[in-house]
């Protein structure tokens, strides 16, 4: 799929729209053929519906902002839904749920869906833009477990995978320096792996503020916000890095010491608050909290889009494994819609793309030689 561009036009184009775009983008990957070739022993029979058609039908449902199996029923008599997705038949809710229940018993479908989701972004040439820090560009990878998002566009990179697998996936999608951002509670082992792989990161630590008082006074720069409230900013080098690590690491701290509260009451025992980060970036300490706050806002926004706009506030099944498989389909639909919603001015929110999908068209033109 070379030179695929999404543009606005006043030209009248009537040949493909809505679900036709969804099917067109799916057809650029090997999702349907790979699922049809899957030799899963957990799927006992095929009652007239191919695995590929089941997958396309459910992705189509998700691209309408719906995930519950029962919501496929009205679409069984929808000519456009069936025709534009090129389905022989639209499965019933029972067939859809049963097939996903069976497929969820193995890991095969989930792996194929994630791989083909990345394949879609690669083949479509999806833009993955960097952030600029102190004049240097980094491709951000924002971890909000179980998700990892990549680029300023916020494509979904992985779902609960090992760090090394996610690193390889990121390298398939973008070139250049990467910057991973995450909380320690989401896996301090990520930091160890990234140190070993010579990849930059910012990680917020969970720590007791009182343990940083001495360090802050010794290594920090103190400023007074008001009488009785001092703020210490600074960093100290990390000496116990992972064996083989090529990058130095730093602990960056912001410690607030309060001896007089905002009402003027003198405190018998000072109160301390601390934000502590571990990073490989050699930048001013004041810049690190801003980087992390940006990450927090990005993750909050992207998770809200994924869970809310695709209907995953309520999961479709009582079966945990089936829900995990449904979420993997959600990643495919999310990335498809995220790519379809790109614009010159800004990236559309997923629900905006879902709303605009019936008005979107594809025009195929011959490439100029």
N, C-alpha and C positions, 0 to 999 in steps of 0.2 A: 504494500500500500504506500506508494511513493507520492510525495508532495500532496498529502491530504491536508486541505485547509478548510477551516470553518469560518465562513464570512456571512455578512448580512448583505441582502440584495433586494431591489425592488422588482426584479425580473420574475415573471410568472413561471413557476416550475411545478408541475403537478405529478411527476412520475413516482416519487418515493417520499413518504413522510411518516412521522410517528414511529411505530414499531419497525418500519422498514429500515430506519437508521440503526436501531438496536440490532436487527438481524444482520445488516451490512457490516457493522463493527464486529459482531460475533464471528461472522464468516471469514474475517481476516485472521482468525486464530484457528487452532486445531482442536478447540474445545469439544465440539460435537463428535468429531471422528475419534478422538482419543477416548472419550467416554464410551462410545459405541464399541471400541476395541478392548475396553477394560474387561479383564477376565476375573471379575470379582466372584468368589465362591459364595458370598453373602447374598447375592441376588439370585434367587432360586428360579424365577421364571420371568418371561417377558410377555406380558399380556397385550401385545399389539402396539406398544409404545417403546420406541428406541430410547436409550439413555440420553442421546443427544436432544431429542424432542422434549424429554422431561426437563433437561437443563435449560433449553431455550424458553420453554413455557414459564419456568419459575423465574428466570432472569427477567423475562418480559413483565411478569407480575411485579417484581421488585422495582422495575423501572417505571411503574405506575404508582410507586410509593406504598405498596401493599406487600405483606409477607405471609399472611395467614393462608393456609391451604384452602379453606372454604371460600376465599375470595377469588379463586380461579373459576368457580362455577358459572358466574354470569358471562365470563369470557369464552365459554365453550360454544356459545351461539354468536359470538362476535366475529363477523366475517373478516374485518380488517385485522384483528389480532392474529387470527389463524393464518390469513393469507400473507401478511407482511412478515411474519416470523417464519413463513414457509414450513408450517406444521401440517402433517397429514391429519392429525386430530389433536384437539386440546384435551389433556388428561383431566379426569374428574378429581375432585379433592381427595378421594380415597386412594386413587391410583398414585397421585402425586406424593401424598404422605407416605404410603407404603413403600414406594421406590426409594424415597430419601431415608426412610427407616432402615431399609436393607443396605443401602450404599453406605450409611453412616457407621456400619459395623466394621468397616475397614478404613484405612487411611488413604486408599488409592484416589478416591474422588477428590478429597481435599487437596492433595498434592497437585493433581492435574489442574484443578480450578485456580490455585495460586500461581502455578507456572504459566498458565494461559492468560491470566490477568496481566502478568508482567509482559508476556509476549504481545498482548494487545497494545500496551503503552509503548513498547519498543518499535513495533511495526508501524504504529500510527505516528511515530516521531513526537510523542507527547512532550511538550516543553517542561523541563524541570529546572527552575531557576534558582540561583544561589542567593544567600544573604551576604552582605558586606560588613566585615568587622575589621576596624582599624586599617581600612584600605585593602583588605584581602578577602577574596570570595570563598565561601564555603557552601556546599550543598547540605542543607539541614536535614537530619533524620531525627524526628521527634517521636519518642517512645511514650505511649500512654497505654500501658498493658491492658489487654493483650495485643493492641495494635501498634504498628510503627508506620509513621507517615513520612513521605519524602518530598523535598522541594518546597518552595514557597507556595506551590499549587496545592500541596497536601494530598498527593496520591497515596493510596494505602499500599505499603510495601510488603507487610507480612502480618501474620496473626499467630502470636504465641510461639514463634519459631526460635531456635537457638541463634545466638548472636552471629556466629560464623555464617549461618545460612542467610540471615538478613543482610550481612555485609556483602556477600556475593550477589544477592539480588540487587542491592543498591548500585554496585559496580556495573551491573548489566544495564542499568537505566541511565546512569549519568557518569560523566568523567570529571575529574578534578578533586579537590580536597573536600572531605566530608567533615561535618560537625554533628556529633550525636548529642542529644539533650534528653535527660531523664532524671528521675528521682532514685535515690539509693534503694528505697523500699521496692522498686520495680526491678531490682537485680544488680547488686554490687558486682556480680560476676561479669556483667556487661563491661564495666570499667576495666577489669583485669584483662578481658579478651581484647578490648580496643587498645589498651596499652601494648599488648603483645603484637598487635597488628599495625602499630604506629598510626592510629587514627585519632584525631582530636575529639574531645568531648567536654561537656559541662554536666556535672552531676550534683544535685542538691543532696546534702547529707541530713540524716536525722541525728541530732546530737543534743546533749545537755549543755545549756548555755553557760552554766557555772564552770565547766571544764575549760572554757576558752577565755576566761577573764585574764589570767596571767599572760597567755600568748598575745591577747589583744593589746594589753598594756605594754608589752615588750616590743611587739613588731608592728603594731597598728599606728595609724595617724588619727589623732583625736580631734574632733570638732564638737562644739557645743551648740545644740539646737535651741536650748533655753537654759535658764538656771536650774541645775539639778538634773540635767539630761545630757549625757555625753555619748557620742557615736564614734566607735573605733572602726576604721577600715584598714585592711591590710592583707598580706598573704605570706605564707611560709612554704618553702619547698618541701615536697614529699620525698623522703629518703628511702622508704620501703616499697618501691615499685615492683611490679611483676618481673620475675626473672626474664631477661631478654628484652625488656622494654627499651625502646629507643628514644622515647620522648620523656622529658622531665615532667613531673606533675606538681601542682601547687594546691594548697589549701587556701581558699579565699574566704575571709570572714568579714561579717558586719555584726558588731556587737553593740547593743544599746544598754547603757548603764543609767538607771534612774535612781537618784537619791532624794529627789523632791517630786511629788506627784503633781499633776496639772492643776490641782487645787491649792498648791502651795504647802501641802503637808510634808514635813520632813519624815523620811522613812528610817526606822531604826535599823532595818536590814535592807541594803540596796537590792533592787530588782534588775534582773538581766534577761535580755532577749538576744538570740543569736541566729543568724542565717549563715550557714557554712556550706561552701561548695568545693568540689574537687574538679580541677580542670587541667588540661594540657596547654591551654592558650596562655601565652605570655603577654597579657594585656593589663591595663590598669585595673586594680581590684574593683573600682566603682562600676566598671562596664559589665562585670560578670552577673550581678543580680539582674541587670536589665536584660541580658541575654536569656536568663532563665525565665524571667517574667514573660518575655515574648513567647517562649516555648509553652508556658502554662496556658496562656491565652489561646495559642494556636491549637493545642490539644483539646482544650475545653470546647472550642468552636467546632473542630473536626469531628470529635466524638458525638457532639450534639447533632451534627448533620447526619452522621452515619446512623445513629440509633433512632433519631426522631424522623428524619426525612424519608428513610427507607422502611419505617414502621416497626423497627426493632425494639421499641420501648417495651413491647410485649412480645416474647418469643413465640414462635408458631407451634411448638410441640411440648409435650410433657417429657419427652425423651431428651436427655442432655446431649447425647451424641448427635441426634438429629438436629438439634439447635445449633451445634457447632458447625455442622455441614451447611445449614441454612445461612449462617454468618459468613462462611466462605463464599457462598453464592452472592451474599451481600457485598463482599469485597469486589467481586467481578463487576457487579452492577454499579457500585459506587465509582469505581475507576472509569467505567464506560461513560457514566453520566458526567463525571468530573471532566473528562476529555471533551465530551460533546458540549459542555457548558463553558468552554474557554472563550474568551472574547478579547478584543483589543484593549478595552479599558480595564476590565477586571474579570476574575473567575466567578461565574455564577454559583450561588448556593445550589445544592442538589435539588431542593424543592422547587427552585426557579426553573431548573432544567426540565424537571418532570412536568411542570406546568406548561413550559414552552415546547415540549417534545412534539405534540401534534402539529405545531406550526413550523417545525424544522424540516428541511428538505436536503436531498443530496443531488448534486449535479455532477455527473462524470464527464470529464473532458479529456481529449487526447493531449498528452504532454508534448510540448514544443521540442522539436529536435534541435 
